[in-house]
């Protein structure tokens, strides 16, 4: 089953039929789907680290539930005493006493089950919260390549639906698989003690019920996994439809989007019906066979009572015990189904948790940065600045860097091939190239959003792979071509790029540099909440806020991916004037498409086919390089 992207290639028409062709395949690979054959017990045991802190309370809850169930089994014994004693002797006082015993046993059973529920509610809510927090924390540490492969809806369903299933499993099936097993064993012992021949009749269906349960588990595991993956697919479509509502409405694709959603819904409905059919089959067996056994025991018991071989009270107690075991037996299918769904949810959860996070540097010799500072060269442990052969701080350097995306086809050309590039300390370099040349990919390597395939990148002489990512990203600020804003205030979005102690002065400075004074005209100024992804703002406003976020921390190294593409001519000129002051205090790499942006830089590097083919000033390249002159004569888009 593939994650479905709800897009359409044909115009919508009112007379189109309800059913449509299969939805398109996704652009990125889906989450891995496990095959059958895994052990549910072994999978569920992976929950132990989360359950261990609350094991004492869960154990007490299980013990209370066992006691409650066993208390219920004393009711048939009281009935036997009443029938063979007070009822047979026509003793009203004895009957009332027996009724009091039954009432007390019933109240005790109810109170014990209520206590069990109270014991598990709080700790299991804590287990769910802990697992969700760990999942979110782990997602933040996973590399960008992981997020490129996985659909967001699949990750969302693992953090919501799957964890809810696990909490329900720990609260009910985990306990009652044990409780019901103990109840059945104790009940069978009581029945055999009453009359062993009737007990053997009741035990007749045991073998076919066990065989049915084994077959059910195997089939239900596969269907449960499929259903939960399809929920993730459906969640992805819903999320993308909401985030892309402007595109859907703008191009009139609501009908095709609805068709894609219906197709996935129908597929999920079919899978859920398969689950229902499997449940109905096992329930048919585990309800019918024990009922037939109880009927046979009733007939045989009546004959024995008529022959004087069995007392009426014993038969009543035997049948009452058998009927008391109906729920533990009937619930087997339900509990096994929930257990399989929990095993599948556990499997899906740990598929993400087992992914390797971004690797830590092997060496910790590089001191952690204490924040972003302007211009100063980085110092090593002895306090000396890292310098090049000329005695100057070495800046940003690419040493024979090659990069190929992990999902690239075998044998395909690398996206970047043997890049050698040196941006000197305090220098600004513009990166120019045609669409698909690898400019955005190159900028993503500096903060280690992707890892180089070969070669290395150094900042002031330090290999970035030997630096803790926290230190590296405290030195390097990035502004992407597609600005992303969060559902927070304008100020919070901007200050995300600064030091933890950054405040209003830093915010005002950054807004001024980015020419984002429009913020002050918002209803609550910088405290104004922006909508999801900042869609309540224009493209130019979002881009200016992203630029402000990049410069608010006075970064030592600045990487800008076409930061002015959404600005009008007048705003662009004002931003460029302010940026020149910032660039004088930092080492910068700027992806540029417009000549006006290129002129911000001291030098220009031309990237063509994943390789640096020319480096020089703007005027030099205009005179000597035909490809560069052609690029500067128009505006190009950008690539991956």
Long-range contacts (C-beta under 8 A, 24 or more apart in sequence): 1-30, 1-33, 1-226, 1-229, 1-230, 1-233, 1-267, 2-26, 2-30, 2-233, 3-30, 3-31, 3-151, 3-153, 3-154, 3-232, 3-233, 3-236, 4-233, 4-236, 4-237, 4-260, 4-263, 4-264, 5-237, 5-240, 5-260, 6-237, 6-240, 6-241, 6-256, 6-257, 6-260, 6-261, 7-253, 7-256, 7-257, 7-260, 8-253, 8-256, 8-257, 8-259, 8-260, 10-256, 11-252, 12-252, 12-253, 12-254, 12-255, 12-256, 16-255, 18-259, 18-262, 19-259, 19-263, 20-256, 20-259, 20-260, 20-263, 22-263, 23-260, 23-263, 23-264, 26-151, 28-148, 28-149, 28-150, 28-151, 28-407, 29-149, 29-150, 29-407, 30-150, 30-151, 30-154, 30-233, 31-149, 31-150, 31-151, 31-154, 31-155, 31-229, 31-232, 31-348, 31-351, 32-351, 33-225, 33-229, 34-225, 34-347, 34-351, 36-218, 36-221, 36-222, 38-221, 38-343, 38-347, 40-217, 40-221, 40-339, 40-340, 40-343, 43-343, 43-346, 43-347, 44-169, 44-339, 44-342, 44-343, 44-346, 46-346, 46-350, 47-166, 47-170, 47-346, 50-127, 50-130, 50-131, 51-127, 51-170, 53-123, 54-123, 54-124, 54-126, 54-127, 57-119, 57-120, 57-123, 58-119, 58-120, 58-123, 58-170, 58-174, 58-175, 60-119, 61-115, 61-116, 61-119, 61-120, 61-175, 62-116, 62-175, 62-178, 62-179, 64-112, 64-113, 64-115, 64-116, 64-119, 65-112, 65-113, 65-116, 65-175, 65-176, 65-179, 66-178, 66-179, 66-182, 66-183, 67-112, 68-108, 68-109, 68-112, 68-113, 68-116, 69-109, 69-179, 69-180, 69-182, 69-183, 69-186, 69-328, 70-182, 70-183, 70-186, 71-105, 71-108, 71-109, 71-112, 72-105, 72-109, 72-183, 72-324, 73-183, 73-186, 73-187, 73-190, 73-321, 73-324, 74-105, 75-102, 75-105, 75-106, 75-320, 75-324, 76-190, 76-316, 76-317, 76-318, 76-320, 76-321, 76-324, 77-190, 77-317, 78-102, 78-105, 79-313, 79-316, 79-317, 79-320, 80-194, 80-313, 80-314, 80-316, 80-317, 81-313, 82-313, 83-311, 83-312, 83-313, 83-316, 83-317, 84-311, 84-312, 84-313, 84-314, 85-313, 88-312, 88-313, 116-175, 120-170, 120-171, 120-175, 121-171, 124-167, 124-170, 124-171, 125-167, 127-166, 127-167, 127-170, 128-163, 128-164, 128-166, 128-167, 131-163, 131-166, 131-349, 132-159, 132-163, 134-353, 135-159, 135-163, 135-349, 135-352, 135-353, 138-352, 138-353, 138-355, 138-357, 139-352, 141-357, 141-358, 142-355, 142-357, 142-358, 143-357, 143-358, 143-449, 143-450, 143-451, 144-444, 144-449, 144-450, 145-405, 145-406, 145-407, 145-450, 146-355, 148-407, 149-407, 150-352, 151-232, 151-233, 151-236, 152-236, 152-239, 152-240, 153-232, 153-233, 153-234, 153-235, 153-236, 153-237, 153-238, 153-239, 153-240, 154-229, 154-232, 154-233, 154-235, 154-236, 155-352, 156-232, 156-235, 156-236, 156-239, 157-228, 157-231, 157-232, 157-235, 158-232, 158-345, 158-348, 158-349, 158-351, 158-352, 161-228, 161-231, 161-345, 162-228, 162-345, 162-348, 162-349, 163-345, 163-349, 165-338, 165-341, 165-342, 165-345, 166-342, 166-345, 166-346, 166-349, 168-338, 168-342, 169-338, 169-339, 169-341, 169-342, 169-345, 170-342, 172-335, 172-338, 173-335, 173-338, 173-339, 173-342, 174-339, 176-331, 176-335, 177-335, 177-339, 179-328, 180-327, 180-328, 180-329, 180-331, 180-332, 180-335, 181-328, 183-325, 183-328, 184-325, 184-328, 184-329, 187-321, 187-322, 187-324, 187-325, 187-328, 188-325, 190-321, 191-318, 191-321, 191-322, 194-314, 194-317, 194-318, 194-321, 195-301, 195-304, 195-310, 195-314, 195-318, 197-300, 198-297, 198-300, 198-301, 198-304, 198-318, 201-293, 201-296, 201-297, 201-300, 202-290, 202-293, 202-294, 202-297, 202-322, 203-293, 204-289, 204-293, 204-296, 205-289, 205-290, 205-292, 205-293, 208-285, 208-289, 209-285, 209-286, 209-289, 209-290, 209-329, 209-332, 212-281, 212-282, 212-285, 212-286, 213-282, 213-286, 213-332, 213-333, 213-336, 216-278, 216-281, 216-282, 216-333, 216-336, 217-336, 217-340, 219-278, 220-275, 220-278, 220-279, 220-336, 220-337, 220-340, 221-340, 221-343, 221-344, 223-271, 223-274, 223-275, 223-278, 224-275, 224-337, 224-340, 224-341, 224-344, 225-344, 225-347, 225-348, 226-271, 227-268, 227-271, 227-272, 227-275, 228-341, 228-344, 228-345, 228-348, 229-348, 230-264, 230-267, 230-268, 230-271, 231-268, 233-264, 234-261, 234-264, 234-265, 234-268, 237-261, 237-264, 243-532, 243-533, 246-535, 275-337, 278-337, 279-333, 279-334, 279-337, 282-332, 282-333, 282-336, 283-330, 283-333, 283-334, 286-329, 286-330, 286-332, 286-333, 287-330, 290-325, 290-326, 290-329, 290-330, 294-319, 294-322, 294-323, 297-322, 358-448, 358-469, 359-451, 360-468, 361-465, 361-466, 361-467, 361-468, 362-466, 363-466, 364-468, 365-466, 366-462, 366-466, 366-467, 366-468, 366-471, 367-471, 368-468, 368-470, 368-471, 368-474, 369-471, 369-474, 369-475, 370-474, 371-474, 371-499, 371-553, 372-474, 372-475, 372-477, 372-498, 372-499, 372-553, 372-554, 372-555, 372-556, 373-554, 373-556, 374-554, 374-556, 374-585, 374-586, 375-426, 375-556, 375-585, 375-586, 376-556, 377-425, 377-460, 378-459, 378-460, 378-461, 378-462, 378-475, 378-556, 385-460, 386-460, 386-461, 386-462, 387-461, 388-461, 392-424, 392-425, 393-425, 393-426, 393-460, 394-422, 394-424, 394-425, 394-458, 394-460, 394-461, 395-422, 395-423, 395-424, 395-425, 395-426, 395-427, 395-459, 395-460, 395-587, 396-422, 396-423, 396-446, 396-457, 396-458, 396-459, 396-557, 396-587, 396-589, 397-421, 397-422, 397-423, 397-457, 397-458, 398-422, 398-442, 398-455, 398-457, 399-455, 399-456, 399-457, 399-458, 400-454, 400-455, 400-456, 401-445, 401-452, 401-454, 401-455, 401-456, 401-457, 402-452, 402-453, 402-454, 402-455, 403-438, 403-441, 403-442, 403-445, 403-450, 403-452, 403-453, 404-453, 405-450, 413-610, 414-453, 414-610, 415-441, 415-610, 415-640, 416-441, 416-442, 416-445, 416-610, 416-611, 417-609, 417-610, 417-611, 418-455, 418-611, 419-455, 419-611, 419-612, 420-612, 421-605, 421-612, 421-615, 423-587, 423-588, 423-589, 424-587, 425-460, 425-587, 426-584, 426-585, 426-586, 426-587, 427-587, 427-588, 427-602, 427-603, 428-583, 428-586, 428-587, 428-588, 428-589, 428-590, 428-600, 428-601, 428-602, 428-603, 429-588, 429-589, 429-590, 429-601, 429-602, 429-603, 429-604, 429-605, 430-590, 430-591, 430-592, 430-597, 430-598, 430-600, 430-601, 430-603, 430-604, 430-605, 430-618, 431-589, 431-590, 431-591, 431-592, 431-604, 431-605, 431-607, 432-592, 432-593, 432-598, 432-604, 432-605, 432-606, 432-607, 432-628, 432-631, 432-632, 433-606, 433-607, 433-608, 433-631, 434-608, 434-627, 434-631, 434-636, 435-636, 435-637, 435-638, 435-639, 436-639, 436-640, 437-607, 437-608, 437-609, 437-610, 437-639, 438-607, 438-610, 438-639, 439-561, 439-591, 439-607, 439-638, 439-639, 440-481, 440-561, 440-591, 440-638, 440-639, 440-640, 441-639, 441-640, 442-607, 443-478, 443-559, 443-560, 443-561, 443-589, 443-591, 446-476, 446-478, 446-557, 446-559, 446-589, 447-472, 447-473, 447-476, 447-478, 447-559, 448-472, 448-473, 459-556, 459-557, 474-553, 475-555, 475-556, 475-557, 476-555, 476-556, 476-557, 476-558, 476-559, 477-549, 477-550, 477-551, 477-553, 477-555, 477-557, 477-558, 477-559, 478-550, 478-559, 478-560, 478-561, 479-546, 479-547, 479-549, 479-550, 479-559, 479-560, 479-561, 479-563, 480-546, 480-561, 481-561, 481-562, 481-563, 481-565, 481-591, 481-638, 483-534, 483-542, 483-543, 483-545, 483-546, 484-533, 484-534, 484-546, 485-530, 485-533, 485-534, 485-537, 485-542, 485-545, 485-546, 486-530, 486-534, 487-529, 487-530, 487-531, 487-532, 488-529, 488-530, 489-524, 489-526, 489-527, 489-528, 489-529, 489-530, 490-519, 490-522, 490-525, 490-526, 490-527, 490-528, 490-530, 490-545, 491-526, 491-527, 493-530, 493-534, 493-545, 493-549, 494-526, 494-545, 494-548, 494-549, 494-552, 495-549, 495-552, 496-549, 497-548, 497-549, 497-550, 497-551, 497-552, 497-553, 498-552, 498-553, 499-553, 502-552, 502-553, 506-552, 506-553, 507-552, 509-552, 510-548, 510-549, 510-551, 510-552, 511-548, 512-578, 513-547, 513-548, 513-551, 513-575, 513-578, 513-579, 513-581, 513-582, 514-544, 514-545, 514-547, 514-548, 514-551, 514-575, 514-578, 515-544, 515-571, 515-574, 515-575, 515-578, 516-541, 516-544, 516-545, 516-547, 516-548, 518-544, 519-545, 538-566, 539-566, 540-566, 540-567, 540-568, 540-571, 542-566, 543-567, 544-571, 544-575, 547-575, 551-579, 551-582, 554-585, 554-586, 555-586, 556-586, 556-587, 557-586, 557-587, 557-588, 557-589, 558-582, 558-583, 558-586, 558-587, 558-588, 558-589, 558-590, 559-588, 559-589, 559-590, 560-588, 560-589, 560-590, 560-591, 561-591, 561-638, 562-591, 562-592, 562-593, 562-597, 562-638, 563-590, 563-597, 564-594, 564-596, 564-597, 565-593, 565-594, 572-596, 576-600, 591-638, 593-631, 593-635, 593-636, 593-638, 594-635, 595-632, 598-632, 604-628, 606-631
